[in-house]
Amino acid sequence: MSTYNAEISAGSLMLPESRRIAKLLLENPTKERWIHALKDENILQKNPATALRQAALIRKRLETLDAEGWQLIVEGDSELVGQLLLAASIKHSQLLADFLRDVYAQDLRRLEHSLSLNQWDGFLTECIHRDNQVEGWATSTKEKLFQVIVRILVEAKYLDTTRKMNLTPPMIHPGAASYLKRRGDAETLSIMEYSR
């Protein structure tokens, strides 16, 4: 089984959409209810193909959490929700987890001010050593993955903008930290805290 996949390219944190999907998951929906909510009720307010694709990605991420996490995402403030969605994305995507650990955290330790596209190329070279399937990814896929990861980090407030990519590490929200501790998920928390 491969270490990495490109699923994350289907979307960034998608906070409003993730709240709606979390609310739906709390109903423990049947397959029919799931399709009805996405197609007929159009809860994501997207065309059916986009809604189904984005909902599938969001669901995979949210299923790395539990009902308590979903409830926090439905009810929490945007900072808490952003950090819980980042945690779910890290758990769902080894590529994102390794990027945060191997590039972002290292930049902080070296007192760098911003990310660069050159770092992405070097990171992907390292990924190829761990999983040679990465070498077969199209150039356009690799570019899209970088764009989505940068957008995720901007939405989670780890970078200032997608253009400048200045490092702006936030304090971990107490609600996100306590949730991850209750779940026994020290690894994800340490990645979010830049492995300090």
PyMOL commands that set and color helices and strands:
alter all, ss='L'
color gray80, all
select helices_A, chain A and resi 7-10+15-25+31-40+48-62+67-75+78-92+94-109+117-130+132-136+139-155+174-182+186-192
alter helices_A, ss='H'
color red, helices_A
deselect
rebuild
show_as cartoon
